[in-house]
Amino acid sequence: MSDWSIEEAEKLYGVSRWGGGYFEIGENGNVQVTPVPSDNSIRIDFKAVIDEIREEGVQFPVVVRFHDVLRSQVANLNTTFRSVIAEAEYQGKYQGVYPVKVNQMREVVEEIVDAGAPFNYGLEAGSKAELITVLAMNINEDSLTVLNGYKDEEFMRLALLGRKLGRKIVVVVEKYSELILLVRIAKELGIDPIIGVRSKMTVKGRGKWESSGGERAKFGLTIAEIIKTARYLKEQGLSHCLKLLHFHIGSQLTDIRAVKEAMTEGARIYAELHKMGFELEYVDVGGGLGIDYDGSNSTNESSRNYSMQEYVADVVYGMKEVCDLEGVPHPTLVSESGRAITAHHSCVITDVVGEIRSNSAEIDTSVKAGEHLFVKNIRELVDTFDQQMNMQEVFNDASQYKEQAVDAFKLRVLTLEELGKIETLYWQLMTRLKAHYADAEYVPEDLQELDYSLSSQYLCNFSVFQSAADTWAIDQLLPVVPLTRMNEKPDVNCSLVDITCDSDGKIDQFTIGREITDILPMHKLHKDEPYYIGLFLTGAYQDVMGDMHNLFGRLNEVHIFSYDDDPQDFYIEEVVKGSSVEDVLSIMQYNPRAMASDVKRLIDRHVASGNMNPREGVRWTDFYENCLSGYTYLKTQS
């Protein structure tokens, strides 16, 4: 279209700003994926992905995983550390771990372990179930397994089983009593543990999770407790087991200054412990490497003001500077960057199944004998409206008439039809006022809400609570964009609502440029033409934090691999079926088989009594059983 371009679409939706080099808008107006940013010859069109999903008969909504993006991020983090270490002439090395709490899905963990094998990239676990998982998954004897979180005796014994199997299992002591427990069990079993201590830092991070640091932090030992721990191990003849210092100042760090400050403090603690005679080998800088969810490259809570390269440089050079000043060896650096590894690889595709508008229905507003004065007054405003009027006055009068009409209806003064006329005329006026101020430099404060009041709500076939839990729980911004038609000018301002029966089931915070808005321009829906939108950067936490609200279970999943010899540059490697109605009912302690029998019994009674013929009874029985085995989301025509 002449008044719209791909550049303007990019300015609006910011795909390349938050896309991390993986996503951009193609010249055809479709979102495209470059799964390996260094190889532009492979480019996947989202429209082709959607078409193939439909051909496979997979129902929407779906989670789409780009496994090449996951592998690329693993390689990117490790090669960046290696490059900076070489450039800085740092004498230690990097040996990162992936914290499985960020996304425990088997396919995700397997891919990360495989992609990380050349780098001896390990895993981190923070619970007993996660430890059981990583013991089976992380079979590389040269990689680390770091154990965080509070631990009981069974947890400690599992960790020592890993040591018995020749694995580098590091038990990070979070509180002093854990140390006593670990030493007792280790001596009982005759197994030397690898012990780490977590420092309760005075430095605080920046962003939503800044409380992870500071004196009121949930985890970690004070300086006095760290010294006490080291001396206790020396008394027990186990000082050689103290190998790692760990600190963490928060997830999704927004400001690079927090990283610099933490490295200075952490490096000093490491250096002093080393000079006290405790020859630690590792310093684990924790997680925190952020993702630019809103594309603003700022200190907004959903952004970061640094790149991965800058983050790595500050970690490496920060440690080197302190170690050189203190005359202690450069330790092996460990990080637990889960969000940065997984966020980009996964997105949710949902179809828009309807539009909700406040002014969608209109009734005949023509004059009728005996109608109330309120109807005449607001009709006069509509009939005499022109661009020379005082628009603030028009708005004030119309709003007053509408409020008075509602009160009059409650007092039985107005009929329902008269109230409907006033409502119709009111929204006609608001639409004209919005058009009047569309290109105005100044909009009166009262009228600034018109964009939101007149905006649509696009009804999307998904559950916010299942697929985008953080948008509801902590106001996390996730990029939301149409997957096609971006070469057309979007002409509908809207927010998104899901198909749950909860009024909180909505997304109404979006980023346009550096501004956070409550509406996002989308395209007009066309009859019999499906319209798909994508929720991006959902690979971290959103995949595993969804709940069972309204018994909407897990989504269908489609796993995509790039393939240069394919005409579309990709193939669907696997389809993982989402939750059926039977699945979610079973989780909630229902017995679907018994329920089907109960309903069949009721139908049989109606057949026996003559209220239903036998053939109809069979059809209803089959229908109920098919619904039990079916997908929990809406079955749309797309």
N, C-alpha and C positions, 0 to 999 in steps of 0.2 A: 504493500500500500504506500502511496506517495507520502503520506504524513507520518510514516512509522518506519523504523529501521531496526536491524539487529543491534546496532550500537545503543539505541534508545531502550531496547528490551534489556540489554546488559546493564545499563544505568539503573533501570527500575528494579530488576531482580537480583543483580549482583552475583550471577552464577560463577563467574571466574574469580570473584573476590573471595568467596567462601569455598570454592571448589577444590582448592589445594592442588591445582594443576590437573585434576582428574575430570572435571566437569566444565562444559562450556556450551554456549548456544550456537548451534550450527546455522549455516546460511539458509537452510530450509525451515528454520524456526523451531526445530526440535532440540531438546537437550541431548548432548552427545557426551560419550565417556571415552577418555583416553586412559586405559587402565595402567599403562606404563608411560608416564609423562615424557620419558627420554626417547620414546618410539612413537612418533606421530603417524606412522603408517597404519597403526591399528586404531580405528575409531569406530565406536559402537553407537548406533543411533537408537535412542530410547523407543522410538516408534516401532522399530524392527523388533525390539525386545518385547514390547506389548503385544505386537501381532503374533509373535511366536508363542507367547504365554497363552493367548486366546486359542491358537491352533491346537495347543496341547490340551485344551479343555480345563485349564486351571482357573478356578474362580478367584476373582478379586474380592477383597484386597490381598495383596501379596507382599512379602518381604523379598527384595532382590538383593542377593549378595554377589559382589564382584570380587572373586577370590584373588584375582591378579592385583587389585588395589590393596588388599590386605598384605599380600606378599611384598608388594612394592614399598609399603610403609615400614615393614620389618627391615627390609634391606636399606631403605633410606636412613632410618635412625642409626643403624649399625655402621654404615659406610660414612655417615657424617661424623660420628665419634672417631672412627679410625682416621679419617682425613685430618680432623682438627688435632688429634693426638700426635700425628706425624708432623704437622705444621708447627705445633708448639714444642716439639721435642720433649714431649711428656714421657717419662720413663715407665709409667704403668700402662695398663691397657683398659679396655672397656668390656664388660661382660654383663649385659642387661638381662632383666627378667620381665616377663609379661604377667601382670596381675590378673588372674583368671576371673576375679570378681567383676571385672569390667564387662566381660562377655564370656560366660562359661560354656556356650554352645560347643558341642563336640567338634563340629566341622570347623569352627573358628579356631579352637585350640590346636587341633591337628594341623591346620594350615600354617599357623604361626610357628609351631614346633618344627615343621618341615622346612619352612622358609628360613628359620633362624638357625638351622643346623650348621651351616658353614661358619656362623659367627659364634657358635656355642651359646646361643641365646636361650635362657632358661625360663622358668615359671615361678610365680609367687602364689602362695596360698594363704588365706586368712581364716579358714575354718576347717573343721575335721573332714567334712565332705569334700572340700576343695583339696585337702592334703591327700585323701584317698585317690582323688582324680589325678593329681600331678604325679603321684608315685607310679601310676600306671602309664601316664602320658610322657613324662620327661625321662626318657631312657638314655639320654646322652650323658655319659659319665663325666664329661668335661664341662658341662653346663652347671649353673647354680640352681638350686631350689631354695627360695627364701620363704620362711614361715613367719608370718606376722599374726597379730590378733591374740586374744587371750586363749590360754591353753590349759587343758586338764591332763591327767595322767595318761589317758588313752592316746591323746594327741602326741604327747612326748614319746610314748612307746612306738607309735607309727613313724615318727621322725627318726628314731634310732634304728628302726627296721631299714629305713632308707640308707642310713650310714652303713649298716651291716651289709647292704647290697652294693656298697662301693660308690654311693652317690654323694655329691656335695650338697648335703642338706644343711642349711643354716637356720638354727632356731634363734629367732630374735626375741630377747627377753623384754617384755613390755612392763612387767612389775617385778619387784624383788623376790616375791614369794615363788614366782615361776622358776627362778634360778635354783632355789633350794630343791624344788621338785625335780628339775632336770638333772641336777648333780646326783641326787639320790638314785634315780632310775638308771643313769648312765653307769654309776659304780656297780649297781646290782647286776646289770647286763654285761659289764666289762667292755663297754663301747665308748670311745672318745667322741663326744659331740662336736660339731662346729657351732660356736656360740657367737651371736651378735647382740649388741645392746642398742636400744633405741633411745636417743636423746630427746628430752622434752625441751624444744628450742625456745629461746626468748624471741627470736624473729617470728613475725607472723606473715602469712601470705597475703595476697590481695584477691578479693572476689568473694563468692558465696561461701567458700570453705576455709576462710581465714582462721576460724577457731580451731583448726587442726594443729596450729602452733600456739605458743605462749604457755604461761604457767598453768592455765586451766585446760590444757589439752587433755583429751581422753586417754591417749596412749603415751608411753615413754617414761624414762627415768630422769630424775633431776641429776645435776652434776654430782651432788653428794652420793646419790644412789649408784651412779656409774662407778665412782671411785670405790665405793663399798663392794660393788659387784666384782670389780677387778681384783681387789684384795682378797675377797672370799675365794675366788678361783685359785689365787696363788696359794692360799692356805690349804686348799684341797688338792694341790698338785695338778691343777688343770688350767693354769694360766696360758699354756700353749694352745688351749682350745678357743680362747677369745680372739676371733678373727675379723669381726665386722663391726663397724659403727654405722648405725642407720639413723636418718632423720627425715622428716616429712612435714612440710609446712602448708599443705593443702592441695586439693585437686583444682584443675583449671586455673592456674595462676595467670592473672591478667597483666601483671606489671613485672617486667624483667628485673626491676630493682630488687624485688623480693628474692629472686634467685641469687643475685650478687651478694645480698646481705646474708642469706642462709649459707652460701658457700664459705664466706669468711668465717662465720661462727663454727660451722661444722668442721672445717679444715683445722681450726685452732684446737678444737676438742681432740681430733685425731692426733694432731702433732703432740699435744701434751700427754696423751695416753702412751704414745710411742716413746716419748722421753722418760716416762715412768717405768719403762721396761716391758710394756705390753705391745708386742709387734703385730699389730693388726695388718691384715692384707687387703681388706676391702673397705671402701666407704660407699654406702648405699644412700644416694641423694633422694630416694623416694620418687613419688609421682609428681604431677603438677604441670608437665608440659601441656600447654593449653591448645585449644582448637578455636579458630576464628569463625564461630557460628554465624555471626552477623555480617562478616566481611568488612568491618570497619577498621580493622588493624589498630584498635584502641584499647584503653583500660576498662571498657564496658564489661559487665559481668559475663557477657556471652562472647567475648573477644579476647584478644591478646595483642600487646604492642611490640611483639618480637617474632622472629622466625625460628624454625628449628635450628638453623645454623647458628644464630645468635645465642640461643639457649645452650647449645652444646659448647660453644666457645666460652661462655661464662662459667660453665661447670668445670671445664678442663683447665682454663687459664686461672680461674679462681683457686682451684686446689693446688696447682703448680706454684703459684706465687707464694702462698702460705708455707707450703712444704719446703721450698727453697730458702725462705727466710728463716725457718726453724731448723733447717738442716736434717730433715727426716725424709725417708724414701717416699716416692710417689706411689700411692696405693692403686689397686685396680678399682676402677669406678663402676658402680652399679646404678642403674636407674630402673624405675618401675612405671614406665610410660605406657599405660594402657589405653587411655582415651585417644592419644595421638596415633596409636597403632590401628585401632578398630573403627573409629567414628566414620571415616569416609567410605568404608567398604560396603555399607548396608544402607538401604533406603526402603521406604514403604510406598507402594503405588496403590492408590485408591481411586475409584471412579466417583464422580459427582452424580448423585441420583436424584437431585431435585434442588429447587431454589425457593427460599422463604423470603418474602418481602412484606414490610408493613403496609405498603400501598399497592399490594398485588391485586386486590379485589375492589372493583368499583360498582356502584349501583346507580340507577337513574336518579339524577338530581334535579329533574325538571320541576317547575312550580306546580304545587297542588293547593287547592282551596283549603283555607283554614290551617295551613302549616304554621309552626311556631316561629316567633320573631328571631330566635337564634339561627334557624335555618336561613331566613331571609338575609340576616346580617352577614353571615359568612359567604353566602352566594353573591351578595353585592360586592364583597372584597374580590372574589374571583372575576366577576364580570367587568369590574372597573380597573383591574390590574393593568398597569403599564410601567415602563422603565423609568418614568419620571417620578414615581411615587416614593415616599419615604419608606424604604424597605424594613427598617427597624420597627416602624409603626405598624406596618402590615403584619409582621411576625408577632408583635405583641398582641394586636387585636385578634388575630387568628388563634393564638394560643389561649387567650382569655375565653373566646367563644367556645373552644373545644372543652376547656375545663368546666365552664359553666354548663355545657350540655351534658357532660357526664354526671354532674351533681343533679341536674334537673331530671335526668333519666332515673336516677336512684330514688328521687322523690315522686316518681310517677307523673311528672309534668310532661316529659318528652316520650314519644313512642319509640320502639326499637328501630323502625324504619327511618324516623327523623334523625335519630342518633347516627344511623348508618350513612345518611346523606351528609351530615356535618363532618363525619370522619372522612368520607370520600373527598369533599370539597377542601378540607384541611390539607390532605396530602397533595392535592393538586396545587395548592398554594405553595407548600413547602418545596415541591419539585421546581416550580417557577423561580422561587427565591434562590434555590441552589444554582440553577442555570444562570441567574443574574450575577452571582458572585463567583462563577466558575473561574474567571481569569482576573478577578479583582486583586489588587495589591493589598488592600485592607478589607478584612471581614469582621464585622462586629462580633464581640465575644459570644453573645447568645446564638448567633447564626453559625458559629464555627462547628457546632455539633450536627449540622444538617447532613454533612457527608456520611457520618456514622448512622444517623437516624434513617436516612434514605438508602443506606447500603443494603445489599442482599446478604443472606446467609446461604452459603452453598452447603447442602446436605451431603456429607461424604460417607461412603460405606466403610467405616472403620470405627474403632473405639479409641478415644484419646487415652483412656486409662490403661489400655493394653499396649498401644503402639507408640505413644508419646507421653509417657507418664510424667516426665520432668516438666513438660509445658504446663501441666495442671498443678503439680506439687510445688515446684520452686520457680515458676515463671521462666524456665529455660527457653530461650529463643532457638527454634530449629528452622532452617531454611525451608520454605514452602514455595513451590513454583509449578506452573503448568508444564507438562512434559512436551507439549506440541503447540503449534499455532503462535509461537512467539514472534513470527514475522507479521502478525496481525496486531493492530493496536487493541489493547485490552480496554473494554468499555463498560465493565461492570465492577464497581467497588464492592468488595464483599469480605466477610470473615467466614470461617469454616466451623460447622457444627457436625458432630458425629451422630451415630444412630442409637446411642444409649438413651435411656430415659432420664438422664441426669442433666440439669441445666449447666453444670460445670463442664460438660462434654463439648468443649469448643476450643478453637484456637483463634485468638483475636489480638495477638501481638506479633507484628511483622517488622522487618527492617527494610527501609527504603533509603539507600545511601547511608548516612549516619543517623538517620531519624528512626525512632521506633513509632509505628503507627498502629491504629486499631483496625485498619482496613487495608486490603491489598487488591490492586486491580487484577481482574481475571477476565476471561473472554465470555461472551454471551453463549449460553448453551443452545445447541441446535438439536431440533427434534430428530430422534433416531440416530444421532451421532454421539458416541460416548466421549466424555471429556475426562482426561486423567490428570491427576496432580501427584507430585512426589513430595514426600517429607524426607529430607536428606540429613546426613550425619547422624543417623540413628543407631550406628553400630556399637556405640559405647553406652552401656547401661540400659538404654531403651529396649533392646532386644530381650533383656532378662528381668526387667523390673515390672513388666506389665502384670496387672491383676485380673481377677475374674469378674469384674463388674458386669452386671447383667448377663453373666455366663457367656460372654464373648471370649473364646479361648485364643490360643496361638494362631497366627496367620499361616496360610500356605507360604512356603518358601521356594524360591527358584534360585539355583546356584549357577552363575554365569562364569564361563572361562573364555578368554580371548583366543582366537584361532585365525591366524593370518591367511590361511588358505581357504577359509570360508568366505563366500561372497558378502556376508554380513559382519565378518570379523569376530564372530562369537558362536558359541553353542551352549545350550542348556545342559549342564553336566548332571544335574539331579533336581528332582522336584520332591520336596518334603511336605507331606500333607499336614495341614494345620489341624486344630482340634475339631472333632465332630461333636455333635450335641451329646452323644453317648459319653464321650471322653470327659466333657466338663461336668456332666451330671454325676459320673462315677467319682470324680475328684471331690464332689460335694456330698458324698456318701449316699447317693441315690442308686437304685438298682434298675438300670434301663430295661433289662429283660423282664423284670417283674412289672414295671410300669406298662410295657407293651402288652403283657398278659392281662393286666387290670383293664386297660382301655378296650382290648378285644372282648373281654367278658361283658363290658357295658354295651358294646356294639351288638354282641350276640343277643343280649336281652331285648334290645330295640328291634332286632330282626324277628325274634320270637314273638314279640307283642304286635307285630305288623306295622310298626312305625317306620320301618326301613326294609327294603327288599334285600334278599340275600346277596345279589350281585353288587348292590350299593354298599352293603356291609363289608364285603371283601375289599372293595376299592378304598373305603375309609381306613380299614385296618392296614392295608399296604401303604397308604399315604402316611399314616402316623409312624409306621416303622421306618419308612424311607426318610422322614424328617429326623428321626433319632440318629440315623447313620450319616446325615448330611452335615454340611458346613454350617457354622453358627452365624455367619454373616449373611447379608441380603443376597439373594440370587438375582442378579440384574440381567438385563437383556444384552449387555456388552459381551 
